[in-house]
Amino acid sequence: MEKNKEKGKINFFHITHSRFLVKNESRRPDLNQRSVDLQSATINMSLFNLKNNNRGGIMTYFDENSQLEQDFRRYLRGTRRMKETSAIGVMRRLPKGWMEWPIERLEEYYFKVLDDSNLTSISKRHIYYSIKHLCDFKGVKWDYKPPKYHLRRRQSVEPEQIFALLDSITDPRHMALILTHIYTGFRPGEIVNLKIQDVDFDKSEIVVKDTKTYHDRIIPLHKKPAMAIRRYLSTRKDNNPYLFYSKMEDGPLTTHGYRTLLKRLCIKAGIKPFTPYNLRHFFGTQFIENGGDVMILKEILGHSNIMTTASVYVHSNPRMIRKGYEKACPEF
């Protein structure tokens, strides 16, 4: 009797922080209603998993055994020309079981995403483009416009913080890494992949390869990082080709490892931690403040569009805005 009673009890998902809760029922529900409830529960579970994924959880919806998902991945890599990490990111932002969903269900999921106050505006925009790529792959029309997003101001690094950071560094490797970064403005992925052969001390140049824009570029090497690199290389007794190699692995320093290292150095210096990308932004800001040409800065930073350089390092520079305001503000 107890067994039959338990058999008749239907258990559904219980989604925390959701408006669509499906509770346990002691009687068998109507089949049509059950289908609707299960669909709502699946969509809300997808949102729940998406939030966990955005918080850093390991949640992937990529099924290596699915031929359709493999084809979609190849479409993103081959047709949309995405990197592997970008393609996987697109697939992770889609709900579980997305490949079999009809357009109506994707639309329902998308509007629930738009109404979800726990998702940031940039996350909603990423999800929009993930669904759009999927619809393009399936040949389905997706007429909705991308949602607006809040553009946050980057955390600025002050010169006093850089001085404090440099004063606290004693390791020649760390000093060469930080000085090279603040005098070149490389992307974090570019500086950790530099090889010793990329540095030309005679010409005082560094050749940057494998860039985000797929264009090699030559950057002038200032005498201070050049001296720091020479001093660092004189302490090495290995044959590793990478300039800043990982001490834990036989390869280059990873961007994650660099981020962790920089955080540790900031804490040691007694300053608020910042990221390697903040050092790139610091270089660009100081270059413009010192009267540098925005077109030259574009080439140094490797931007493909001059508007990126102008908007980030000129129009959004608080100190330059303050200087311009104090210079041109009318007085009465």
Number of C-alpha atoms within 10 A of each C-alpha: 6 6 7 8 10 10 10 12 13 14 11 15 16 15 17 11 10 14 8 14 16 17 13 12 12 13 10 10 11 8 9 9 10 15 12 11 18 15 14 19 20 18 23 25 19 21 25 17 21 23 18 13 15 15 9 8 11 9 14 17 17 17 13 9 8 11 10 13 17 14 12 20 21 16 18 22 17 11 11 12 12 16 13 12 9 13 19 17 16 20 24 20 26 26 25 21 13 17 15 9 12 11 16 9 14 19 15 12 21 20 12 14 24 17 10 14 9 11 15 15 18 15 16 22 17 17 25 23 17 18 23 19 20 21 16 12 15 12 9 13 10 15 7 9 10 13 14 10 12 8 8 7 10 12 12 14 18 10 11 9 17 18 11 15 20 16 11 14 16 9 9 16 19 20 21 22 20 20 20 20 23 20 22 21 26 25 20 20 18 16 25 23 23 22 19 15 12 17 20 14 15 6 9 13 16 22 16 20 17 13 15 14 9 10 11 13 15 15 20 14 19 15 12 12 20 20 14 20 24 13 15 19 17 10 10 10 7 7 6 15 16 18 24 25 19 16 9 9 9 11 16 21 21 18 17 12 14 21 17 14 14 20 18 13 19 21 13 14 19 13 15 10 17 18 17 25 17 18 24 19 22 22 21 27 24 19 18 17 16 8 8 13 11 18 13 11 21 19 16 17 19 24 15 14 11 14 13 12 20 17 11 15 24 19 11 14 20 14 13 17 13 11 12 11 11 10 9 8 10 7 4 3
